[in-house]
Amino acid sequence: MRLKVITLLFLMLTSWLRADEGMLIPMLIKAFESDMQAKGMKLTAEQIYSVNQASIKDAIFQFGGGCTAELVSGQGLLLTNHHCGYSQIQSHSSLTNDYLKNGFWAKTKTDELLNPGLTATRIVRIEDLTDAVLKNAKDKSDVATIALNISNLVKKAVEGTHYEAEIKAFDYGNAYYLMVKEVFKDIRFVGTPPNAIGKFGGDTDNWVWPRHTGDFSVFRVYAGKDNKPAAYAPENIPYVPLHFLPISFQNREEGDFTMVYGFPGVTEQHVVSEYLKFIIEKERPARIDMRDHSLEIIDNGMKSSDLIRIQYAAKQASIANAWKKWMGQVEGLKNRGALDEKRAQEKEYTSRAAGKDDWKKYAEALVDLNALVGKNSQTEFEYAMGIEYFMVGPEYFKLLKATNELATNYEGFDEKKRKEEVEKVKNRAKGFFKNYNANVDKNIFRSLTEKYMTYTDTTLELSSAQWDQLTEQIYTKSIFTDSIRFYSFLKKLSSKSAKTLQKDKGYLHYFKLYPAFETNTIPAYKSYQTELNRLMQIYVEGKYVMFPDKAHWPDANSTLRITYGKLEGSQPVDGMKYKEHTTLEGIMAKNRTGNSDFEITPRLRTLAESKNYGPYAQEGELWVCFTGSNHTTGGNSGSPVLDENGHLMGLNFDRSWESTMSDFMFDPARCRNIVVDIRYVLWVMDIYAGAKHLVDEMTLIKD
């Protein structure tokens, strides 16, 4: 059966077009225009998304593949979150130039810093190509035909242009959309507040409201002289955008229309009850436990020296972000009674499927899904534990894997290829050791190895003393845990190097454990996912077919989406009411608790105590953050939050603790996205940092 989402959306009654749930495909936004306008929006659908003229779409960029950013000036000035630019901030930081601690502001364009490998991507157009992708396919699971069609369609879409393109599956392959992209490759670092502003609240406040984090950083998009994407060159010039966002300086109040435009990463609204049970009771708790141990070690290391603090800042933030979100998810899903709710939905689904013979396949798919998850939950669990250990755990594994590929294939390379590959590994090692501390990694290795083996029932028959001895040998003798030993190995690289590696204790340990993960767990997991996707395709189709009067929207998949709602607080639990905004006064109150996550700089203290708010205050208060009822997820970090006129109110950067479950189940009564107010962002730039030249680039709308 061919499901055409665009047709379904236009046929559905506007009575269920709710502002509080859903991540909408921009090319379909016309279907929601009247509802959005009824809620206060003054824009037309054409102003939001258009392929025929400049629109708001053209100011929204995917930042580095994992976040969102927006253009705010005619000179390519780009805003995103502090945590989105954190790896760039960290990479430019050193003991001499500690931008993490002190911040950084380029005084002129020549002071802006290069970021090799960083991209910013504009969506040129989105097109529904479901019919073309499925042409000549036996069914929606005809992978070979679908892949061939996608390859041909992508080539055709970019032929004769400088654009790139991809076609993504939506609703588990019930629909396919083409994304034509303009990918900019010269993105320069312009400015950041110090961690005491950009990460104010630390892990204490992460995923929590009330919030007071100035979570922003500033970059600039550069292009060739023809205004098209180009690799870095000194003669590149600031990109002149088709559209950039004016800044909203109007007073805010609860109930104001808000719209979030960005690239949400992953949601899993359709998972079946057996899978939700697995997530709540087994998978998330184990992953949290693994990260409990690594974070304790990293945090202690970062407190012990400024060098380790700089080295591990970005890594700690990445590990901790998911760790705390998972805790909130488990708690939220349990408090919501999500498992019972999911089972009730499945009961209704099964009952509806009994109404027609043609619908029996939907009920069968649901039964098969729950059975499949139950049968394969251990496979997915072992895969998750492998990710936590081999990918997130001891760091020397990453360098080992890259080096092993070189050493193993060394004899097969000609002289030119050998030099190229050695240079690649050298460059990899340079970045690796710049941000590596052997003692921190040693303690992570000892702690997580034991955890991994316990969770996966792996046995190496070593006593505790023998484990201690092995750990000591790896971190005092392995070539992968010391830069001098490693570069010495590379210098002597030869056809015999593979045999040398086989005597290395770090190498031997890795290859006692990793092959089973690579040859057994990963293939089993992929096979399981293939069958899971096939059944989910049928199951989700059943939702569209059997419940045409209910709201449907495709799960987030890192494509451009729109969500709308309003600026509002919440009452997440009995007896608790959250105000919709926070102010600079709240920063000072938190600082007085003595918690190290609430440290502030002397300059911020002086400005706050003197109430030097400049032109950025509202009725005597400097707003810092506010919440909205917009449905967001990871990838929406850095997304612009727009007012009724399409002007920038702030940058989306988080969700409240009660909202972390929204990747699986959205609750409009308590799920809220958290936004840093653009007026606080500009106050930090102008009054705090003295970077008014950046504010002067922007268009401020005060009336």
C-alpha angles and dihedrals in degrees: 000000000000112000112199105193095192091059093047092050093053092047095051117098116258089227090084097042092114122187092213102067139037141053106238129209106240096224088062096049093108088076089061098040098101093047092048091049091049087056092054107277115142097191130096123232089249091059090053099046128009138149093192099057141012112288140167087275089072093062093054117089135181105235116217093330096287110059141037129247135179136213115240104175142038088249098066097263108168129198125199136148124294089236091051092055093037097106089053091047090049094046091055093046127096138156087271096045104029099180091163091063101029105027127229134244124181107223093199135014090257088062093058113113129235122240112196112211096015115127137185117203130203120198109232096186144338121219133184105234099164095124093048094047092050095043112132091359115139088222140329090286094058092116098176096052093043092050092050092049091049092051092051094044093050092051091050093048095059100032111135094006138094090235130111125216145191136182117221131196117238126197091013093303100320088116137019129205131193118224115197110197142192107210118201116202105184105074116160130200112242107169152335137185117238118272088258086071105022094046098025108155094026116196090337092068100028110124089004137116133240090056134181104179121140089211102178142108132182131231136163130225115225127195140180120274088271089059090246126124114281138170114257115295129158090238094057115119134210111280116254105218130216087229137001129188121258114221119251110226096167119119114267127223136179111277096035115144114258132187127188118205117188153094109292111196115210137349126171105198094147101054114130126244096259090056093047088051090052092051095048099042106032123003102048096042092052094048090048089052092051091051093044088067099043093046093051089054095045093046092051090049093050091052092051098062142008091230093057089044090058094041095052102031097101094038093050092049092051095048094043096048096064092036094061094039090055091053090053091047094054093046093045095048091049093047091048092051086235096166093056090044092051091049090051090052090050091050090054090046092052092047092052092048090058089065097079135027090228089059098055090092089064094056090046091052091053093050091047092049095055091045092048093051092048092051095046103035092104090053091053091045093054089047090053091048090050091053091050093049106035099031105028101024130066107011099212088074090073094055091043093055093051092046094047091057089054096045094044094051097036097108092051094056123089118229094268093049091047092055092047093050094045090051090051092053091046091054090047090051092048091058092040098054092041088068101031134103115185095206093053091047091046092057092046090051094051094047101040097041090061091046093049094050092048094050094046098039090240117159128196094166097233125146121230090258091050090050089052090049093049091049091051092049093050094050097043101039112019115105090224098062100054130049095216093052091045098050090045089055092050092049090056095041112148142143088284094057094093089061090048090055091054089066094051112107093216091050093047093051093049093050093048089063111021101061092063090051092046100043101033113020101039097048091045090050093049091049090050091049092051092055092041091054092049092054094041089055090059094040094052092045086057091057092056094044101042098036105039092153094059127088113264129182131164118255116260113270105170093277126127112281141168129219126178137193136121143283103267146138125232147223101220097171138016112289096010126105123180120209115229098240144031131211142206088266088068091057090056092047092052091047090057091062090074094231108148090224087067098055115138133193122255090245093055089050092052094048093046095048092049090044090230096171098150113201093328102086129104115212092335096314130102105220113217105176140357137188132233138187093243118134106237140158141175109318090042086085106121093017116147116249105213132199127224091284096048093256121143114262097169149311121282110229113154150356130241121261090256090052101057090091090062091095085073104021128010118214110193092197095065112007110107135170118222121227134189107225112243090224090062089047090054092043089056091048096045112027100025102035103024092233095133090141087076093050088049089061091062132081109238116202108204102163 
